[in-house]
Amino acid sequence: MEIKKIFELKTPDLGDTEKIELIKWYAKIGEPIKEGQEILELVTDKAAFPVEAPMDGMLAEIRVPEGSVVQKYEILGVMELAS
């Protein structure tokens, strides 16, 4: 049985902001992702923040759809890590 390593993509701490919205998923489920590739974009009342993949892998799950308001450290999606 193969054990897959996963990484939870969480909303980063964007400082003192009241509203964080996930406006765009650039990655698609099942698509290979390279470390540093922009995979989603968050926006606050102050600025837009692209979120990059922390390592090579594949987007396995999207837990929060585009247009959703999210909290700090909320799990947005799940990556399977490249072996």
Buried (B, 14 or more C-beta within 10 A) or exposed (E): EEEEEEBEBBBEEBEEBEEBBBBBBBBEEEEEBEEEBEBBBBBBEEEEBEBEBBEBBBBBBBEBEEEEEBEEEBEBBBBBBEE
